[in-house]
Amino acid sequence: MNNKELISALAAATGSKVGDAGRLLETVTMLMGDHFAKDDSVQLAGLGTFEVRKKMERVIVNPATGQRMLVPPKLVLGFKPHLALKELGK
């Protein structure tokens, strides 16, 4: 499902206009982004938890040249699904 399909499904499920559903989805993602910028996690009932994780710096090797390079630490977004959602996948 892409963004446009999600907005259409949200509009149909709530009985609202597509434009209103688009603004709602944009607001939700903006609010989630604000929390991620503060290193906060976002928990959605029945779906799971989105959290910012820190990846440590590491050394990688270019297989073609054998050159070693240092990859700096970075923040990545992780997702831990809710237990009920995990059970659906089994």
Order of alpha helices (4+ residues) and beta strands (2+ residues): alpha-alpha-beta-beta-beta-beta-beta-alpha
